[in-house]
Each structure stands twice: as structure tokens, then as C-alpha cells.
């Protein structure tokens, strides 16, 4: 790269041997496509309250090509907010990510909620290393 009066210019520098990125042939990861039933790379975790009511859910998918688990959706029923349901669901996502071989978890910010799991930066998207997140090892009042 060189700085010019118009900004910068990129210059190609050949390497020997050339570097080629190869993606797995069986990779059908498509973040915008709905997960197929029985897809081993997708999970929906459902939390049920002690009264049997739906407390919340989290939908996640693992992409093998970049070793990333994406939290696609997480919703908590209003009556169950502030009781650790989200933390429990995230814990199950972390466990699945670890079992899948993920290097990090990807999620988009949802305002204040993510500060509850240790997030402090106000970015719109963030990759969280697995080691920084709670696990699903502890039992709480919710079944996921």
C-alpha cells in the first residue's frame, strides 16, 4: 500500500507459493436461509417457566467455514425478563458453540441486554470469544 495525494493505492505482491482459500465442498451455510429441520448446525433452545409457560427462546446456527456460531434470534417473554432466562439461553448457545468447534459467537446488539453477559462496547455487531461467556452448567429456575 502506498499513500497518494488522492488517498492510497494498493499494489499486488505475489507470494510463492500462492495462497488459495478453499471452502468445504459440503458447506451450505446461508445465514439468510431458514434452518432445515434436523440441521445439525442449527438449534433452537426453548426456556419454559416453572408454571409451564414459554419463557423465551434462542435460535442459533454454526457456520463451519469461519467457525462462527451466530445467535440469530433471542426473545424473552415480558413476564420472565430480568430473571436470568436470557443468560440461561446464552449458556446453552455457548455449550453448543463449544461442542461444534466454534471459535466465537456472533450477535447483534440489543441495547442494554448484552451488558448482562459482560458486553460493554456499544457496537452494532460483535464477535464474542467463547471463553468470555457464561456456560449452561448451572441450573436455574428455567428449563432450556
VMD Tcl script that draws the C-alpha trace (Angstrom):
set ca {
  {0.00 0.00 0.00}
  {1.22 3.49 -0.81}
  {-0.20 6.84 0.27}
  {-1.02 9.17 -2.63}
  {-2.49 12.66 -2.83}
  {-5.85 11.02 -3.64}
  {-5.77 8.65 -0.66}
  {-3.92 5.38 -1.08}
  {-3.04 2.83 -3.73}
  {-2.87 -0.93 -3.38}
  {-0.05 -2.84 -5.04}
  {-0.22 -6.59 -5.55}
  {2.76 -8.51 -4.22}
  {2.90 -12.12 -5.43}
  {3.73 -14.82 -2.90}
  {5.28 -18.16 -3.62}
  {3.52 -20.50 -3.34}
  {0.24 -18.65 -3.98}
  {-2.32 -18.66 -1.18}
  {-5.72 -20.10 -2.05}
  {-8.69 -20.09 0.31}
  {-10.62 -23.35 -0.02}
  {-14.11 -23.69 1.40}
  {-15.56 -27.10 2.28}
  {-17.46 -28.62 -0.66}
  {-20.35 -29.66 1.58}
  {-20.71 -26.16 3.02}
  {-24.25 -24.95 2.51}
  {-24.16 -22.25 5.16}
  {-26.57 -19.46 4.30}
  {-27.27 -17.07 7.15}
  {-30.41 -15.72 5.46}
  {-31.99 -19.10 4.75}
  {-34.27 -20.73 7.31}
  {-32.71 -23.69 9.08}
  {-33.87 -27.04 7.79}
  {-35.50 -29.33 10.31}
  {-32.88 -31.68 11.66}
  {-29.98 -29.45 10.54}
  {-27.06 -30.49 12.78}
  {-25.62 -26.95 12.60}
  {-28.74 -25.20 13.93}
  {-30.51 -25.25 17.26}
  {-33.48 -23.56 18.86}
  {-33.29 -23.51 22.65}
  {-36.63 -23.01 24.40}
  {-36.95 -21.92 28.03}
  {-40.06 -22.97 29.93}
  {-41.04 -21.43 33.26}
  {-41.88 -23.49 36.34}
  {-45.56 -22.93 35.53}
  {-45.10 -24.44 32.06}
  {-45.34 -21.11 30.23}
  {-42.98 -20.16 27.42}
  {-40.25 -18.03 28.99}
  {-38.13 -17.47 25.89}
  {-36.12 -18.96 23.07}
  {-32.83 -18.56 21.21}
  {-32.15 -19.66 17.63}
  {-28.52 -20.26 16.69}
  {-26.58 -21.64 13.74}
  {-22.99 -22.75 13.29}
  {-21.03 -21.92 10.12}
  {-18.10 -24.29 9.68}
  {-16.21 -22.20 7.13}
  {-15.46 -19.45 9.67}
  {-16.05 -21.42 12.89}
  {-18.72 -18.94 13.97}
  {-21.90 -19.55 15.90}
  {-24.47 -16.84 15.11}
  {-27.23 -16.05 17.56}
  {-29.93 -15.32 15.03}
  {-32.74 -14.52 17.43}
  {-33.27 -14.41 21.17}
  {-36.60 -13.44 22.70}
  {-37.72 -13.39 26.32}
  {-41.39 -13.21 27.33}
  {-42.13 -9.95 29.22}
  {-43.23 -11.81 32.37}
  {-39.87 -13.61 32.53}
  {-37.48 -10.72 31.82}
  {-34.83 -9.91 34.40}
  {-34.86 -13.44 35.83}
  {-31.87 -14.98 34.06}
  {-33.71 -16.58 31.15}
  {-31.51 -14.86 28.55}
  {-28.37 -15.79 30.46}
  {-29.54 -19.42 30.59}
  {-30.27 -19.48 26.84}
  {-26.89 -17.87 26.05}
  {-25.27 -20.52 28.24}
  {-26.81 -23.26 26.10}
  {-25.67 -21.44 22.94}
  {-22.13 -21.28 24.35}
  {-22.20 -25.01 25.10}
  {-23.41 -25.82 21.56}
  {-20.76 -23.49 20.11}
  {-18.06 -25.27 22.06}
  {-19.33 -28.71 21.01}
  {-19.46 -27.54 17.37}
  {-15.88 -26.27 17.37}
  {-16.79 -22.58 17.11}
  {-14.09 -20.03 17.81}
  {-16.51 -17.24 18.66}
  {-20.15 -16.27 18.88}
  {-21.61 -13.52 16.71}
  {-24.58 -11.42 17.69}
  {-26.04 -8.01 17.04}
  {-26.55 -5.63 19.92}
  {-29.89 -5.44 21.65}
  {-29.24 -2.34 23.72}
  {-28.78 -2.99 27.44}
  {-29.41 -6.75 27.38}
  {-25.90 -7.74 26.41}
  {-24.34 -5.92 29.36}
  {-25.87 -8.70 31.44}
  {-23.46 -11.20 29.85}
  {-20.43 -8.95 30.16}
  {-20.66 -6.90 26.95}
  {-19.64 -3.28 27.43}
  {-18.96 -1.86 23.96}
  {-21.84 -0.17 22.08}
  {-21.08 -1.74 18.70}
  {-23.92 -2.87 16.47}
  {-22.32 -6.28 15.88}
  {-19.77 -8.11 17.94}
  {-17.83 -11.36 17.97}
  {-17.51 -12.77 21.47}
  {-14.77 -15.27 22.31}
  {-16.27 -18.37 23.90}
  {-14.03 -18.05 26.95}
  {-15.70 -14.74 27.91}
  {-19.26 -16.09 28.11}
  {-21.27 -17.94 30.76}
  {-21.94 -21.63 30.26}
  {-25.08 -23.71 30.71}
  {-23.55 -25.71 33.56}
  {-25.51 -24.04 36.35}
  {-29.12 -24.95 36.89}
  {-31.70 -22.22 37.37}
  {-35.47 -21.97 37.60}
  {-35.80 -22.38 33.83}
  {-35.54 -25.46 31.67}
  {-33.98 -24.88 28.27}
}
mol new
graphics top color blue
foreach p $ca { graphics top sphere $p radius 0.5 }
foreach p [lrange $ca 0 end-1] q [lrange $ca 1 end] { graphics top cylinder $p $q radius 0.2 }
display resetview
